[in-house]
Amino acid sequence: MIAQAETESRGNPAQGVASPVVASPAAADLLHWYDLHARILPWRARPDEAADPYRVWLSEIMLQQTTVQTVKAYFVAFTAKWPTVQSLAAAPVEDIMKMWAGLGYYSRARNLHACAQQVVASNNGVFPDDETTLRSLPGIGIYTAAAIRSIAYDKRAVVVDGNIERVIARLFQVEEALPAAKPVIRALTDDLTPPLRSGDFAQGMMDLGATVCTPRNPRCGICPFLGVCKAQKQGDPATYPRKLVKNSKPVRRGAAFIVRREDGALLVRTRPSKGLLGGMTEVPGSDWIIGAPVWLDPHGAPFAAHWQRTSRIVRHVFTHFQLELSVFRTSASIDAAAPAGMRWLPDQAIKGEAFPTLYRKVLAAALDQPTTA
């Protein structure tokens, strides 16, 4: 156990007057650094105000697998439209999916709605403050439950995200590679987390990892852990955390089909609610096949027509594979019926539809000069 020291708390209005915090010297240095250098983020409470559990929860769900810079605009838009968990719970899930479009990992949006409804129905709109109950809610796992408990309620919890993993791996020079090192890193984080100001400590560690202890070229000279960081003393902090060499992602290929009616309407369909891009809007397409060659012919088209292949291949990277889509397009008469399971989306509604990033790329590719299929 690291030796203990005291540091003054910035205080939390929900908890009353600021109190001294018993913490290790390293944790005390981190908290002092955070008091001076905390990032200003739209979901983060100021030092003189209590955190809003709804805003903490919403931001943490949005930030899963997504950068802070990307999330900022989405968070501002969401909270302007749905300022409370009650208003979010009452919203149609289709509206939430449309607002989420482009943020990725779309199961998060469905779980967001389900979680809001459960909090309103079962807990009168109040988020619980214990991790076990939080983890019983849709879309909330170990990390998110700890983050909500510590940041929203200022109660001790062990928060470990990617930034914190990196800081801890360097601070203690953890030689075991990720992901096997996760239990060791969590135990070390637990040892370092102070009994009070747990939320500030977690946010400080996140900020440190995002702005100073970065993956490449860490700025060790301005780090509050300078002098005690084992990897820095060794002279190779950027080599931590250790990681196993990843196998290259397989490439899947397929085709996407753009059909515009004479009035500008676009032929679309809704993906199944479960699975990849679940519940989102897409244009018709073929199966995505591992190892297939680039599609030059419109196999799998929704109907027979004079299809033109565009000049651009759409490339997109998912978690477990890469995708390459050939894009074909054609037109249809004003009275053309939509094939089974599909619908015509009016031209004026295309911009606001819940298209994931992949299909916005497909729509952009359809504007390229076509070649004959």
C-alpha positions as CSV (number, residue, x, y, z in Angstrom):
1,M,0.0,0.0,0.0
2,I,1.3,3.5,-0.9
3,A,1.9,5.8,2.0
4,Q,-0.9,8.2,2.8
5,A,-1.0,12.0,2.6
6,E,-3.7,14.7,2.8
7,T,-5.0,17.1,0.2
8,E,-7.7,19.7,0.3
9,S,-10.9,19.0,-1.6
10,R,-12.5,21.4,-4.1
11,G,-15.7,20.3,-2.4
12,N,-19.0,19.1,-3.8
13,P,-22.1,21.2,-3.0
14,A,-24.1,17.9,-2.7
15,Q,-21.8,16.8,0.1
16,G,-21.5,20.1,1.9
17,V,-18.3,21.9,3.0
18,A,-15.0,20.8,1.5
19,S,-13.2,18.2,3.6
20,P,-9.6,17.0,3.7
21,V,-9.0,13.9,1.7
22,V,-6.7,11.1,2.9
23,A,-4.8,10.0,-0.2
24,S,-1.5,8.7,-1.4
25,P,1.0,11.4,-2.3
26,A,0.6,10.3,-6.0
27,A,-3.2,10.6,-5.8
28,A,-2.9,14.0,-4.0
29,D,-0.6,15.3,-6.8
30,L,-3.0,14.1,-9.4
31,L,-6.0,15.8,-7.6
32,H,-4.0,19.1,-7.3
33,W,-3.1,18.9,-11.1
34,Y,-6.8,18.3,-11.9
35,D,-7.9,21.3,-9.8
36,L,-5.6,23.4,-12.0
37,H,-6.0,21.8,-15.4
38,A,-9.4,20.1,-15.6
39,R,-10.9,20.2,-19.1
40,I,-14.1,22.1,-19.6
41,L,-16.6,19.7,-21.1
42,P,-20.3,20.2,-21.7
43,W,-21.3,17.3,-19.4
44,R,-18.9,18.1,-16.6
45,A,-20.1,20.0,-13.5
46,R,-18.1,23.0,-12.4
47,P,-16.3,23.0,-9.1
48,D,-19.1,25.0,-7.5
49,E,-22.1,22.8,-8.6
50,A,-23.4,19.3,-8.1
51,A,-23.1,16.8,-10.9
52,D,-26.2,15.8,-12.7
53,P,-26.5,12.0,-12.8
54,Y,-28.5,12.1,-16.0
55,R,-25.8,14.1,-17.8
56,V,-23.0,11.9,-16.4
57,W,-24.8,8.8,-17.6
58,L,-25.7,10.2,-21.0
59,S,-22.1,11.3,-21.6
60,E,-20.6,8.0,-20.5
61,I,-22.8,6.1,-22.9
62,M,-21.9,8.4,-25.7
63,L,-18.2,8.2,-25.0
64,Q,-18.0,4.4,-25.2
65,Q,-15.8,3.7,-28.2
66,T,-16.1,7.4,-29.3
67,T,-13.8,10.4,-28.9
68,V,-14.6,13.4,-26.7
69,Q,-14.4,15.8,-29.7
70,T,-17.0,13.8,-31.6
71,V,-19.3,13.4,-28.6
72,K,-19.5,17.1,-27.7
73,A,-21.9,18.2,-30.5
74,Y,-24.1,15.1,-30.0
75,F,-24.3,15.7,-26.2
76,V,-25.3,19.3,-26.7
77,A,-28.0,18.4,-29.2
78,F,-29.4,15.6,-27.1
79,T,-29.6,17.6,-23.9
80,A,-31.2,20.6,-25.7
81,K,-33.9,18.3,-27.1
82,W,-34.2,16.0,-24.0
83,P,-32.9,17.8,-20.9
84,T,-34.1,15.2,-18.4
85,V,-34.2,11.4,-18.3
86,Q,-38.0,11.7,-18.2
87,S,-38.1,13.6,-21.5
88,L,-35.7,11.1,-23.1
89,A,-37.8,8.1,-21.9
90,A,-40.9,9.6,-23.4
91,A,-39.3,10.2,-26.8
92,P,-40.0,7.8,-29.7
93,V,-37.0,5.5,-30.1
94,E,-36.9,6.4,-33.9
95,D,-36.2,10.0,-33.0
96,I,-33.3,8.9,-30.7
97,M,-31.9,6.8,-33.5
98,K,-32.0,9.7,-35.9
99,M,-30.2,12.0,-33.5
100,W,-27.7,9.2,-32.9
101,A,-26.9,8.7,-36.6
102,G,-23.2,9.0,-37.2
103,L,-22.2,8.3,-33.6
104,G,-21.7,4.5,-34.3
105,Y,-22.3,1.4,-32.1
106,Y,-26.0,1.8,-32.5
107,S,-27.0,-0.7,-29.9
108,R,-26.0,2.1,-27.4
109,A,-28.9,4.2,-28.6
110,R,-31.5,1.5,-28.2
111,N,-30.1,0.7,-24.7
112,L,-30.1,4.4,-23.9
113,H,-33.8,4.6,-24.5
114,A,-34.5,1.3,-22.6
115,C,-32.4,2.5,-19.7
116,A,-34.2,5.8,-19.5
117,Q,-37.5,4.1,-19.5
118,Q,-36.5,1.7,-16.8
119,V,-35.1,4.5,-14.5
120,V,-38.3,6.4,-14.9
121,A,-40.6,3.5,-14.4
122,S,-38.7,1.7,-11.6
123,N,-36.9,4.5,-9.8
124,N,-39.0,7.6,-10.3
125,G,-36.4,9.1,-12.7
126,V,-33.5,8.8,-10.2
127,F,-30.4,6.9,-11.1
128,P,-29.2,4.5,-8.4
129,D,-25.9,5.2,-6.8
130,D,-24.7,1.6,-6.2
131,E,-22.8,-0.3,-8.8
132,T,-24.8,-3.5,-8.6
133,T,-28.1,-1.8,-9.3
134,L,-26.6,0.4,-12.0
135,R,-25.2,-2.7,-13.8
136,S,-28.7,-4.2,-13.9
137,L,-29.8,-1.4,-16.2
138,P,-29.6,-1.7,-20.0
139,G,-26.3,-0.6,-21.5
140,I,-24.5,-0.1,-18.2
141,G,-21.4,-2.3,-17.5
142,I,-18.7,-2.4,-15.0
143,Y,-16.9,0.8,-16.1
144,T,-20.0,2.9,-16.6
145,A,-21.5,1.9,-13.3
146,A,-18.3,2.9,-11.5
147,A,-18.1,6.2,-13.4
148,I,-21.7,7.1,-12.6
149,R,-21.3,6.3,-8.9
150,S,-18.0,8.2,-8.5
151,I,-18.6,11.2,-10.8
152,A,-22.3,11.7,-10.2
153,Y,-22.5,10.9,-6.5
154,D,-19.0,11.4,-5.3
155,K,-18.8,7.9,-3.8
156,R,-15.7,5.8,-4.1
157,A,-15.6,3.5,-7.1
158,V,-12.7,2.1,-9.1
159,V,-13.0,3.6,-12.6
160,V,-10.8,2.2,-15.4
161,D,-11.1,3.3,-19.0
162,G,-8.5,3.2,-21.8
163,N,-6.8,6.4,-20.7
164,I,-6.6,5.3,-17.1
165,E,-5.2,1.9,-18.2
166,R,-2.4,3.6,-20.0
167,V,-1.5,5.9,-17.1
168,I,-1.5,3.1,-14.6
169,A,0.5,0.7,-16.9
170,R,3.2,3.4,-17.2
171,L,3.1,4.6,-13.6
172,F,3.7,1.1,-12.3
173,Q,5.5,-0.3,-15.3
174,V,3.1,-3.2,-15.9
175,E,4.9,-5.7,-18.1
176,E,1.9,-8.0,-18.8
177,A,0.2,-7.3,-22.1
178,L,-3.4,-6.2,-22.5
179,P,-6.0,-7.5,-22.3
180,A,-4.5,-10.0,-19.8
181,A,-3.2,-7.2,-17.7
182,K,-6.6,-5.7,-17.0
183,P,-7.1,-7.4,-13.5
184,V,-3.6,-6.2,-12.5
185,I,-4.3,-2.6,-13.7
186,R,-7.6,-2.6,-11.9
187,A,-6.1,-3.7,-8.7
188,L,-3.4,-1.0,-8.9
189,T,-6.1,1.6,-9.7
190,D,-8.0,0.5,-6.7
191,D,-5.0,0.9,-4.5
192,L,-4.4,4.4,-5.8
193,T,-8.0,5.7,-5.8
194,P,-8.6,7.9,-2.7
195,P,-11.5,7.3,-0.3
196,L,-12.9,10.8,-1.1
197,R,-13.0,12.8,-4.3
198,S,-13.2,9.5,-6.2
199,G,-15.0,11.2,-9.1
200,D,-12.5,14.0,-9.4
201,F,-9.7,11.5,-9.2
202,A,-11.2,9.4,-12.1
203,Q,-11.8,12.5,-14.2
204,G,-8.3,13.7,-13.5
205,M,-6.8,10.4,-14.6
206,M,-8.9,10.6,-17.8
207,D,-7.8,14.1,-18.5
208,L,-4.2,13.2,-17.8
209,G,-4.3,10.3,-20.2
210,A,-6.0,12.5,-22.9
211,T,-3.8,15.5,-22.7
212,V,-0.4,14.5,-21.1
213,C,0.1,10.8,-20.9
214,T,-0.9,10.3,-24.5
215,P,-0.4,7.1,-26.5
216,R,2.5,8.6,-28.5
217,N,5.0,11.2,-27.4
218,P,3.8,11.6,-23.8
219,R,4.5,15.0,-22.2
220,C,6.3,13.6,-19.2
221,G,7.9,16.9,-18.3
222,I,4.5,18.4,-17.2
223,C,3.1,15.2,-15.7
224,P,2.1,15.3,-11.9
225,F,3.6,11.8,-11.7
226,L,7.0,12.9,-12.9
227,G,9.6,11.4,-10.6
228,V,7.5,8.5,-9.5
229,C,6.4,7.0,-12.8
230,K,8.4,3.8,-13.3
231,A,8.1,3.7,-17.1
232,Q,9.3,7.3,-17.3
233,K,12.3,6.5,-15.1
234,Q,13.1,3.6,-17.4
235,G,13.0,6.0,-20.4
236,D,10.4,4.2,-22.5
237,P,6.9,5.2,-21.4
238,A,5.4,5.2,-24.9
239,T,5.9,1.4,-25.0
240,Y,3.3,0.9,-22.3
241,P,0.8,-0.5,-22.0
242,R,2.2,-3.7,-23.5
243,K,-0.1,-5.1,-26.2
244,L,-0.3,-8.3,-28.1
245,V,0.2,-8.1,-31.8
246,K,-3.2,-8.0,-33.4
247,N,-4.1,-10.1,-36.4
248,S,-5.2,-8.1,-39.4
249,K,-9.0,-7.7,-39.8
250,P,-10.6,-9.8,-42.6
251,V,-12.0,-7.9,-45.6
252,R,-15.7,-8.4,-46.5
253,R,-17.0,-7.2,-49.8
254,G,-20.5,-6.6,-51.2
255,A,-22.7,-4.1,-53.1
256,A,-25.1,-1.3,-52.2
257,F,-27.9,-0.1,-54.4
258,I,-29.1,3.5,-54.7
259,V,-32.6,3.9,-56.3
260,R,-34.0,7.4,-56.7
261,R,-37.6,7.8,-57.8
262,E,-38.5,10.6,-60.3
263,D,-39.6,12.8,-57.4
264,G,-36.2,12.3,-55.6
265,A,-37.4,9.7,-53.1
266,L,-34.8,7.1,-52.0
267,L,-35.4,3.4,-51.7
268,V,-34.5,2.3,-48.1
269,R,-35.1,-0.3,-45.5
270,T,-34.6,-0.7,-41.8
271,R,-32.1,-3.1,-40.5
272,P,-33.2,-5.8,-37.9
273,S,-33.3,-4.4,-34.4
274,K,-30.6,-6.8,-33.2
275,G,-27.1,-7.1,-34.6
276,L,-24.7,-4.8,-36.5
277,L,-26.2,-1.4,-37.1
278,G,-29.4,-2.7,-35.6
279,G,-32.5,-0.6,-36.2
280,M,-30.8,1.9,-38.5
281,T,-31.8,2.9,-42.0
282,E,-29.9,1.5,-45.0
283,V,-30.2,1.3,-48.7
284,P,-30.7,-2.2,-50.2
285,G,-27.6,-4.3,-50.5
286,S,-26.1,-7.7,-51.0
287,D,-24.6,-10.0,-48.3
288,W,-21.1,-9.0,-47.1
289,I,-18.8,-11.9,-48.1
290,I,-15.3,-12.5,-46.7
291,G,-12.7,-12.8,-49.4
292,A,-15.0,-11.9,-52.3
293,P,-13.5,-9.9,-55.2
294,V,-14.7,-6.3,-55.8
295,W,-18.2,-6.5,-57.1
296,L,-18.4,-5.3,-60.8
297,D,-21.9,-6.6,-61.5
298,P,-25.1,-5.9,-59.5
299,H,-25.7,-9.3,-58.0
300,G,-28.2,-9.1,-55.2
301,A,-30.0,-6.0,-56.6
302,P,-33.5,-5.4,-55.2
303,F,-35.0,-5.7,-58.8
304,A,-33.9,-6.0,-62.4
305,A,-32.9,-2.6,-63.9
306,H,-30.2,-0.8,-65.8
307,W,-27.7,-0.4,-62.9
308,Q,-24.7,1.8,-63.2
309,R,-21.7,1.2,-61.0
310,T,-20.1,4.3,-59.5
311,S,-16.4,4.9,-59.8
312,R,-15.7,4.8,-56.0
313,I,-15.4,1.8,-53.6
314,V,-16.8,2.6,-50.2
315,R,-14.5,1.4,-47.4
316,H,-15.5,1.2,-43.8
317,V,-13.9,-0.4,-40.7
318,F,-15.9,-2.2,-38.1
319,T,-14.6,-3.7,-34.9
320,H,-13.9,-7.1,-36.3
321,F,-13.7,-6.7,-40.0
322,Q,-13.1,-4.2,-42.9
323,L,-15.8,-3.7,-45.5
324,E,-15.6,-2.7,-49.1
325,L,-18.8,-1.9,-51.0
326,S,-19.4,-1.3,-54.7
327,V,-22.1,1.2,-55.2
328,F,-24.7,0.8,-58.0
329,R,-27.5,3.2,-58.9
330,T,-30.6,3.5,-61.0
331,S,-33.8,5.4,-61.2
332,A,-37.5,4.5,-60.9
333,S,-40.8,5.9,-62.1
334,I,-43.0,8.0,-59.8
335,D,-45.5,5.1,-59.5
336,A,-43.0,2.4,-58.8
337,A,-43.9,0.2,-55.8
338,A,-41.3,-0.4,-53.1
339,P,-40.2,-4.1,-52.9
340,A,-41.3,-6.1,-49.9
341,G,-39.6,-4.9,-46.7
342,M,-38.6,-1.6,-48.2
343,R,-40.0,1.9,-48.4
344,W,-39.6,5.2,-50.3
345,L,-38.0,7.9,-48.2
346,P,-39.0,11.4,-49.4
347,D,-36.2,13.5,-50.7
348,Q,-36.7,16.2,-48.0
349,A,-36.4,13.5,-45.3
350,I,-33.1,12.0,-46.4
351,K,-30.9,14.4,-44.5
352,G,-32.6,13.8,-41.2
353,E,-32.9,10.0,-41.5
354,A,-31.1,7.6,-39.2
355,F,-28.4,6.6,-41.7
356,P,-25.2,5.3,-40.0
357,T,-21.9,6.7,-41.3
358,L,-21.4,3.7,-43.6
359,Y,-24.5,4.6,-45.6
360,R,-23.8,8.3,-45.6
361,K,-20.6,7.3,-47.4
362,V,-22.6,5.2,-49.8
363,L,-24.9,8.1,-50.6
364,A,-21.9,10.3,-51.2
365,A,-20.3,7.8,-53.5
366,A,-23.5,7.7,-55.5
367,L,-22.8,11.3,-56.6
368,D,-19.6,10.2,-58.3
369,Q,-19.6,9.7,-62.1
370,P,-21.0,6.2,-62.7
371,T,-19.5,3.5,-65.0
372,T,-21.6,1.0,-66.9
373,A,-22.2,-2.2,-64.9
